[in-house]
Amino acid sequence: MDADDLDYRARTLTGCIPPRLVARLLELGHEREVEFQAGRGEWFCALEWARLLKNRGRQEQALQVLAPYVATNWWPATQAGAELLEGSGRAEEAIALSRPYAEAGDRLALAFFARLLARHGRSGEAFMLLRAGIQDWFLAQCLVDVAETAGLDEEAAALLEARAKAAAPACADPDCDNLRMEPSNAVGLLASIRERQGRIEEAIALLHTREVTSVNGRDQLADLLARHDRSTELRAYAASEYHGHAVQRLAEVLEERGDVEGAIAAYRTFGATPSGMWHVAVPLSELLVRHGRSDEAIELLRVLTEHDAEDWLVHTLCTLYADHGRSQEALAHLDAIKARGDGKEYWDLFRMRLPLMADCGLLDEAIEQTRAHPEGDTWYAAWALSDMLDKAGRAEEADAVLAQHPEVNSSLRAERLIDLGRIQDAVRLLQQPISKPATPAWDGAYSTEPPF
C-alpha cells in the first residue's frame, strides 16, 4: 500500500469499495468479504472491520487490521489507530503515535492531537501547540475549545483580539470596505469566550460587528440571545436579519414554549417582507406539518411555487404531497409548471415526477417518459431510470442502463450487483484500475462546461 494512493482513493471514492457499500455488505451478512478485502488494501473495509472487532472486545486484532495502513504514514490511518488505542484505555500510546504528525504541521493532525491531549489532562500543552496556528480558523476553533479546559480563556481572547485588530482591506479597490481577518472566525470565537465568562453584553456587541452572520444555517447571535432568554432582543434582531436564520431561532424558542401560533406568526411576518418567504418557507412548512397542519403547509408551498418554480421548493412540495397520499395533485402541479414553460421541463423538475408516478401505479409510463426525455440518455438520468427498472423487477435492464456510463455509475451499479448477490462482480467493478487525471495549469479562463 502507498499513502498517496490510499489518499486519492479515499478522497475520490474511486478504485475502492466506498463506505456506503461496505455498510451494505455488512447489512446483508457478508462479513467474511469485508474481512478479506480489509487485508487487501481496501481502507474502508479495514476501518469498518477494525471497529467491529473493537466492539466485540478484540482490540488487538483490530489494531492488527489497521497496522499495514498505519505503516504507510497516511494520517487518516494513524488517526484511526490512535482512536482505537485511546478507546482501549491506552491514551499514552495514542499520544505517542499521533505526535509526529502534529509536530510536522498537519493541521488535521494538530487539531486531533490537541484535543487528545486535552481529554487526558494536558490542556495547557495543547494550548501552547495551537497558539502558533491562530491565523487558521480551524485551529483557532480548536484553541478556543482547549482554552476552556486549560483555564486560559483570557490568553486565547488576547490572541484573537490581536488578530481582529490586524484585519486588513480585502482588496485594493478603494470602494470595497470588506476586511480580511485571519482567522476569519476571530470575532465569533472571541464572543464565545466572553459568553462563557459571563460577559454577555460584550459578546453581543462583538457579534453585531460581524460581516458574515450565518454559518451552516445558524446565526451565533440569535443562538446566544435564545440561550439567555433575551426574547425582545431576539425578536428585534430577527426582524432585521436578512437570511431568516434569526427568525427561525425565534420560532424554535416560541415552539419550545408551546406558543405554536406565535412561531407561525413570526415566520409569516418575516415572510411578508420582499423575498422573505423564500428564506423561511421550508422551516415554516415543517413547523406546520409537525403540528398536524399539513394542508396549510402544502398550500403555502403551492402558492409560492405557482409562478416561480424554484426546484428545491418544488421538491419540498412534492415530497409533502407524496407523504400525505396526494401524489396525483403533485403531478397536476408539475403539469401546470410545465405548461407555463411552453411544454418544456428540464431534468431537475422532470425527475420529481418519477416517484410520484410510481405512487400512482404509473411505473411503466414513468420509464417510457424518462427514455423519451431530451436528457434521458445522460449519465444522471441513468440513475433514475435504473431505480425505476429495479422497482419494476427488471434488474438486468437496470444494470444494463448503468453499464452504459461506466465512468460515473460504477458505485450505483455495484450496489445493484450486491443486492443481486453478485458480490464478486461488484467488487471487481469497484476495484477497476484508476488513472489519476492530470490537472492542467490554470490559464485564467473559467470553464463553461460541467462540472462547474
C-alpha positions as CSV (number, residue, x, y, z in Angstrom):
1,M,0.0,0.0,0.0
2,D,1.0,3.6,-0.7
3,A,-0.1,6.7,1.2
4,D,-0.7,8.8,-1.9
5,D,-2.7,6.1,-3.5
6,L,-4.8,5.5,-0.3
7,D,-5.4,9.2,0.0
8,Y,-6.5,9.6,-3.6
9,R,-8.9,6.6,-3.4
10,A,-10.4,7.7,-0.1
11,R,-10.9,11.3,-1.3
12,T,-12.4,10.5,-4.6
13,L,-14.1,7.2,-3.7
14,T,-12.7,5.7,-6.9
15,G,-11.0,2.3,-7.4
16,C,-12.2,1.2,-3.9
17,I,-15.3,-0.1,-2.0
18,P,-16.8,3.1,-0.6
19,P,-18.2,3.3,2.9
20,R,-21.8,3.1,1.9
21,L,-21.2,-0.2,0.1
22,V,-19.1,-1.6,3.0
23,A,-22.1,-0.9,5.2
24,R,-24.4,-2.6,2.6
25,L,-22.2,-5.7,2.5
26,L,-22.3,-6.0,6.3
27,E,-26.0,-5.4,6.4
28,L,-26.5,-8.3,4.0
29,G,-24.3,-10.6,6.1
30,H,-21.1,-10.5,4.0
31,E,-18.7,-10.1,6.9
32,R,-16.1,-12.5,5.5
33,E,-15.9,-10.5,2.3
34,V,-15.3,-7.3,4.3
35,E,-12.6,-9.0,6.4
36,F,-11.0,-10.4,3.3
37,Q,-10.9,-7.1,1.5
38,A,-9.6,-5.3,4.6
39,G,-6.5,-7.4,4.2
40,R,-6.1,-6.5,0.5
41,G,-5.8,-2.7,0.8
42,E,-9.5,-1.7,1.0
43,W,-9.3,1.1,3.5
44,F,-13.0,1.5,4.2
45,C,-13.3,-2.3,4.7
46,A,-10.4,-2.2,7.1
47,L,-11.8,0.7,9.1
48,E,-15.2,-0.9,9.5
49,W,-13.8,-4.3,10.3
50,A,-11.5,-2.8,12.9
51,R,-14.5,-1.1,14.5
52,L,-16.5,-4.3,14.6
53,L,-13.6,-6.2,16.2
54,K,-13.2,-3.5,18.8
55,N,-16.9,-3.6,19.6
56,R,-16.5,-7.3,20.2
57,G,-13.7,-6.8,22.6
58,R,-11.0,-7.9,20.2
59,Q,-8.8,-4.8,20.4
60,E,-5.5,-6.4,19.5
61,Q,-6.9,-7.9,16.3
62,A,-8.4,-4.6,15.4
63,L,-5.0,-2.9,15.7
64,Q,-3.5,-5.6,13.6
65,V,-6.1,-4.9,10.8
66,L,-5.1,-1.2,10.8
67,A,-1.3,-1.8,11.2
68,P,-0.4,-2.1,7.5
69,Y,-2.3,1.1,6.8
70,V,-0.7,2.9,9.7
71,A,2.7,1.7,8.4
72,T,2.2,3.8,5.2
73,N,2.4,7.0,7.4
74,W,-1.0,8.1,6.0
75,W,-2.6,10.3,8.6
76,P,-6.3,9.1,8.4
77,A,-5.0,5.5,9.2
78,T,-2.8,6.8,12.0
79,Q,-5.8,8.8,13.5
80,A,-7.9,5.6,13.4
81,G,-5.2,3.7,15.1
82,A,-4.8,6.4,17.8
83,E,-8.6,6.5,18.4
84,L,-8.6,2.7,18.8
85,L,-5.8,2.9,21.3
86,E,-7.5,5.7,23.2
87,G,-10.7,3.8,23.3
88,S,-8.9,0.8,24.7
89,G,-7.5,2.8,27.6
90,R,-4.1,3.3,26.0
91,A,-4.0,7.0,25.8
92,E,-0.3,7.4,26.1
93,E,0.3,5.1,23.2
94,A,-2.3,7.1,21.2
95,I,-0.4,10.3,22.0
96,A,2.9,8.8,21.0
97,L,1.5,7.5,17.8
98,S,0.0,10.8,16.6
99,R,2.6,13.3,18.0
100,P,5.0,13.2,15.0
101,Y,2.2,14.1,12.6
102,A,1.1,17.1,14.7
103,E,4.6,18.3,15.2
104,A,5.1,18.1,11.4
105,G,2.4,20.7,10.9
106,D,-0.5,18.7,9.5
107,R,-3.5,20.9,10.6
108,L,-5.9,18.0,10.9
109,A,-3.4,16.0,12.9
110,L,-2.6,19.0,15.1
111,A,-6.2,19.6,16.0
112,F,-6.8,15.9,16.7
113,F,-3.6,15.7,18.8
114,A,-4.5,18.8,20.8
115,R,-8.0,17.5,21.6
116,L,-6.5,14.2,22.6
117,L,-4.1,15.9,25.0
118,A,-6.9,18.0,26.4
119,R,-9.0,14.9,27.0
120,H,-6.2,13.4,29.1
121,G,-5.4,16.4,31.4
122,R,-2.8,18.1,29.2
123,S,-4.8,21.1,28.0
124,G,-2.0,23.5,28.7
125,E,0.4,21.7,26.4
126,A,-2.3,21.5,23.8
127,F,-2.9,25.3,24.0
128,M,0.8,26.0,23.5
129,L,1.0,23.8,20.4
130,L,-2.0,25.5,18.9
131,R,-1.3,29.2,19.5
132,A,1.2,29.4,16.6
133,G,-1.6,28.4,14.2
134,I,-4.1,31.0,15.5
135,Q,-4.5,32.5,12.0
136,D,-6.1,29.3,10.8
137,W,-9.9,29.3,11.5
138,F,-9.9,25.5,12.1
139,L,-7.0,25.6,14.6
140,A,-8.4,28.7,16.2
141,Q,-11.6,27.0,17.0
142,C,-9.7,24.1,18.5
143,L,-7.6,26.5,20.6
144,V,-10.7,28.2,22.0
145,D,-12.2,24.8,22.9
146,V,-8.9,23.7,24.6
147,A,-8.6,27.1,26.4
148,E,-11.7,26.4,28.4
149,T,-10.4,23.2,30.0
150,A,-6.9,24.7,30.4
151,G,-8.2,27.8,32.2
152,L,-6.6,30.0,29.6
153,D,-9.6,31.9,28.2
154,E,-8.1,35.3,28.7
155,E,-4.9,34.3,26.9
156,A,-7.0,33.0,24.0
157,A,-9.0,36.2,24.0
158,A,-5.9,38.3,23.8
159,L,-4.6,36.3,20.8
160,L,-8.0,36.7,19.0
161,E,-8.2,40.4,19.8
162,A,-4.8,41.0,18.3
163,R,-5.8,39.1,15.1
164,A,-9.0,41.1,14.8
165,K,-7.1,44.4,15.2
166,A,-4.7,43.3,12.4
167,A,-7.5,42.8,9.9
168,A,-6.6,44.4,6.6
169,P,-8.6,45.5,3.5
170,A,-9.6,42.5,1.4
171,C,-8.5,44.1,-1.9
172,A,-7.1,47.2,-3.4
173,D,-10.5,48.6,-4.5
174,P,-11.0,51.8,-2.5
175,D,-14.8,51.3,-2.7
176,C,-14.6,47.9,-1.0
177,D,-14.9,48.1,2.8
178,N,-14.5,44.4,3.4
179,L,-11.7,43.3,5.7
180,R,-9.6,40.2,5.5
181,M,-9.4,38.7,9.0
182,E,-7.2,35.7,9.9
183,P,-8.7,33.7,11.3
184,S,-12.0,34.6,9.6
185,N,-14.0,33.4,12.7
186,A,-12.0,35.6,15.2
187,V,-14.9,37.7,16.2
188,G,-17.3,34.7,16.7
189,L,-14.7,32.8,18.7
190,L,-13.9,35.9,20.9
191,A,-17.7,36.2,21.5
192,S,-17.8,32.6,22.6
193,I,-15.1,33.2,25.2
194,R,-16.9,36.3,26.5
195,E,-20.2,34.4,26.8
196,R,-18.7,31.6,28.8
197,Q,-17.0,34.2,31.0
198,G,-20.4,35.6,31.7
199,R,-19.7,38.9,29.8
200,I,-22.8,38.7,27.8
201,E,-23.1,42.3,26.8
202,E,-19.6,42.2,25.3
203,A,-20.4,39.0,23.4
204,I,-23.5,40.6,21.9
205,A,-21.7,43.8,21.0
206,L,-18.9,41.7,19.3
207,L,-21.4,39.7,17.3
208,H,-23.1,42.8,16.0
209,T,-19.8,43.7,14.2
210,R,-19.6,40.6,12.1
211,E,-19.6,40.7,8.3
212,V,-20.8,37.1,7.9
213,T,-23.7,36.5,10.2
214,S,-24.6,32.9,9.4
215,V,-22.6,29.7,9.2
216,N,-24.2,26.5,8.0
217,G,-27.6,27.9,8.5
218,R,-27.1,29.0,12.1
219,D,-26.7,32.5,13.5
220,Q,-24.4,32.7,16.5
221,L,-26.0,35.9,17.8
222,A,-29.5,34.5,17.5
223,D,-28.5,31.4,19.4
224,L,-26.8,33.4,22.1
225,L,-29.9,35.6,22.6
226,A,-32.1,32.5,22.8
227,R,-29.8,30.8,25.3
228,H,-30.0,33.8,27.6
229,D,-33.8,34.3,27.3
230,R,-33.4,37.7,25.7
231,S,-36.6,37.4,23.6
232,T,-37.1,41.1,23.0
233,E,-33.7,41.5,21.5
234,L,-34.0,38.3,19.5
235,R,-37.3,39.4,18.1
236,A,-35.8,42.8,17.1
237,Y,-32.8,41.1,15.5
238,A,-35.0,38.6,13.7
239,A,-36.8,41.5,12.0
240,S,-33.6,42.9,10.6
241,E,-31.5,39.8,9.8
242,Y,-31.8,39.0,6.0
243,H,-31.2,35.3,5.8
244,G,-34.1,34.3,8.0
245,H,-31.9,32.3,10.4
246,A,-32.6,34.6,13.3
247,V,-36.4,34.3,12.8
248,Q,-36.0,30.6,12.6
249,R,-34.3,30.6,16.0
250,L,-37.1,32.8,17.4
251,A,-39.7,30.4,16.1
252,E,-37.9,27.5,17.6
253,V,-37.9,29.2,21.0
254,L,-41.6,30.0,20.7
255,E,-42.4,26.4,19.7
256,E,-40.4,25.1,22.6
257,R,-42.5,27.2,24.9
258,G,-45.7,25.9,23.4
259,D,-46.6,29.1,21.5
260,V,-47.1,27.5,18.1
261,E,-49.2,30.3,16.9
262,G,-46.6,32.8,17.9
263,A,-43.9,30.8,16.0
264,I,-46.1,30.7,12.8
265,A,-46.8,34.4,13.1
266,A,-43.1,35.2,13.4
267,Y,-42.4,33.3,10.2
268,R,-45.4,34.9,8.4
269,T,-44.3,38.4,9.5
270,F,-40.8,37.8,8.1
271,G,-42.3,36.2,5.0
272,A,-44.3,39.4,4.2
273,T,-41.0,41.3,3.5
274,P,-39.6,41.3,0.0
275,S,-38.2,37.8,-0.7
276,G,-38.7,36.9,2.9
277,M,-40.9,33.9,2.4
278,W,-38.3,32.3,0.1
279,H,-36.0,32.2,3.1
280,V,-38.4,30.7,5.6
281,A,-40.9,28.7,3.6
282,V,-39.3,25.3,4.3
283,P,-38.9,25.7,8.1
284,L,-42.4,27.2,8.3
285,S,-43.9,24.3,6.3
286,E,-42.0,21.8,8.6
287,L,-43.5,23.6,11.7
288,L,-47.0,23.3,10.2
289,V,-46.6,19.6,9.5
290,R,-45.3,18.9,13.0
291,H,-48.5,20.3,14.4
292,G,-50.9,18.5,12.1
293,R,-51.5,21.3,9.6
294,S,-50.1,19.7,6.5
295,D,-52.8,21.2,4.3
296,E,-51.6,24.7,5.2
297,A,-48.0,23.7,4.6
298,I,-48.9,22.3,1.1
299,E,-50.9,25.4,0.2
300,L,-48.1,27.7,1.4
301,L,-45.6,26.0,-1.0
302,R,-48.1,25.6,-3.8
303,V,-48.8,29.3,-4.0
304,L,-45.1,30.2,-3.6
305,T,-44.1,27.9,-6.5
306,E,-47.0,28.6,-8.7
307,H,-45.1,31.3,-10.7
308,D,-41.5,30.9,-9.5
309,A,-40.8,27.2,-9.6
310,E,-37.5,27.0,-7.7
311,D,-36.7,23.4,-7.8
312,W,-35.7,23.0,-4.2
313,L,-39.1,24.4,-3.1
314,V,-41.0,22.3,-5.7
315,H,-39.2,19.2,-4.4
316,T,-40.2,20.0,-0.8
317,L,-43.8,20.5,-2.0
318,C,-43.9,17.2,-4.0
319,T,-42.5,15.3,-1.0
320,L,-45.2,16.8,1.2
321,Y,-47.9,15.8,-1.3
322,A,-46.5,12.3,-1.5
323,D,-46.2,11.9,2.2
324,H,-49.8,12.7,2.6
325,G,-51.2,10.5,-0.1
326,R,-51.7,13.3,-2.6
327,S,-49.2,12.3,-5.4
328,Q,-51.8,12.9,-8.1
329,E,-52.1,16.6,-7.0
330,A,-48.3,16.9,-7.1
331,L,-48.3,15.7,-10.7
332,A,-51.0,18.2,-11.6
333,H,-48.9,21.0,-10.1
334,L,-45.9,19.9,-12.1
335,D,-48.1,19.8,-15.2
336,A,-49.1,23.4,-14.6
337,I,-45.5,24.4,-14.2
338,K,-44.6,22.6,-17.4
339,A,-47.4,24.3,-19.3
340,R,-46.1,27.7,-18.2
341,G,-42.8,26.7,-19.6
342,D,-44.2,26.1,-23.1
343,G,-44.3,22.4,-22.5
344,K,-40.6,22.2,-21.7
345,E,-39.5,20.6,-18.5
346,Y,-35.8,20.5,-17.5
347,W,-34.4,17.4,-15.8
348,D,-34.4,18.6,-12.2
349,L,-38.2,19.2,-12.3
350,F,-38.9,16.2,-14.5
351,R,-37.2,13.7,-12.1
352,M,-39.6,14.8,-9.4
353,R,-42.4,13.2,-11.4
354,L,-40.9,9.7,-11.3
355,P,-41.6,8.7,-7.6
356,L,-45.0,10.4,-7.8
357,M,-45.9,8.4,-10.9
358,A,-44.7,5.2,-9.2
359,D,-47.0,6.1,-6.3
360,C,-49.9,6.4,-8.7
361,G,-49.2,3.0,-10.3
362,L,-47.7,4.5,-13.4
363,L,-44.3,3.0,-13.2
364,D,-44.2,1.7,-16.8
365,E,-45.3,5.1,-18.1
366,A,-42.5,6.8,-15.9
367,I,-39.9,4.5,-17.5
368,E,-41.1,5.4,-21.0
369,Q,-41.2,9.1,-20.3
370,T,-37.7,9.0,-18.9
371,R,-36.4,7.3,-22.0
372,A,-38.1,9.9,-24.2
373,H,-36.9,12.9,-22.2
374,P,-34.3,15.1,-24.1
375,E,-31.9,14.3,-21.3
376,G,-32.9,10.7,-20.9
377,D,-29.7,9.2,-22.3
378,T,-27.4,11.1,-19.9
379,W,-25.5,9.5,-17.0
380,Y,-27.6,11.3,-14.4
381,A,-30.8,10.2,-16.0
382,A,-29.5,6.6,-15.9
383,W,-29.6,6.7,-12.1
384,A,-33.3,7.4,-12.1
385,L,-34.1,5.1,-14.9
386,S,-32.2,2.3,-13.3
387,D,-34.1,2.8,-10.0
388,M,-37.4,2.6,-11.7
389,L,-36.5,-0.5,-13.7
390,D,-35.3,-2.1,-10.4
391,K,-38.6,-1.3,-8.8
392,A,-40.4,-2.9,-11.7
393,G,-38.5,-6.1,-11.2
394,R,-36.4,-5.6,-14.3
395,A,-33.0,-6.0,-12.6
396,E,-31.0,-6.9,-15.6
397,E,-32.2,-3.9,-17.6
398,A,-31.5,-1.7,-14.6
399,D,-27.9,-3.0,-14.6
400,A,-27.6,-2.5,-18.4
401,V,-28.6,1.1,-18.2
402,L,-25.9,1.9,-15.6
403,A,-23.4,-0.1,-17.7
404,Q,-23.8,2.4,-20.5
405,H,-22.0,5.1,-18.3
406,P,-19.3,3.1,-16.5
407,E,-17.1,6.1,-15.7
408,V,-19.6,7.6,-13.4
409,N,-22.1,4.9,-12.4
410,S,-19.8,2.2,-11.1
411,S,-20.8,2.6,-7.4
412,L,-24.5,2.5,-8.1
413,R,-24.1,-0.4,-10.4
414,A,-22.1,-2.2,-7.8
415,E,-24.8,-1.7,-5.3
416,R,-27.3,-3.3,-7.7
417,L,-25.0,-6.2,-8.1
418,I,-24.6,-6.6,-4.3
419,D,-28.3,-6.6,-3.9
420,L,-28.5,-9.3,-6.6
421,G,-26.0,-11.4,-4.6
422,R,-23.2,-11.0,-7.3
423,I,-20.6,-9.9,-4.7
424,Q,-17.5,-10.8,-6.7
425,D,-18.8,-9.0,-9.8
426,A,-19.5,-5.9,-7.7
427,V,-16.0,-5.9,-6.1
428,R,-14.3,-6.4,-9.5
429,L,-16.2,-3.4,-10.9
430,L,-15.3,-1.2,-7.9
431,Q,-11.6,-2.2,-8.0
432,Q,-11.0,-1.5,-11.7
433,P,-7.7,0.3,-12.1
434,I,-7.9,4.1,-12.0
435,S,-5.9,6.7,-13.8
436,K,-5.4,9.9,-11.9
437,P,-6.3,12.8,-14.2
438,A,-3.6,15.3,-14.9
439,T,-4.5,18.8,-13.6
440,P,-3.6,21.3,-16.3
441,A,-2.1,24.7,-15.3
442,W,-4.9,27.3,-15.0
443,D,-4.8,29.7,-17.9
444,G,-7.0,32.3,-16.1
445,A,-10.2,31.3,-18.0
446,Y,-13.2,29.8,-16.3
447,S,-14.8,26.7,-17.9
448,T,-18.4,26.8,-19.0
449,E,-18.6,23.0,-19.2
450,P,-19.9,20.9,-16.3
451,P,-18.9,20.2,-13.6
452,F,-18.5,23.9,-12.9
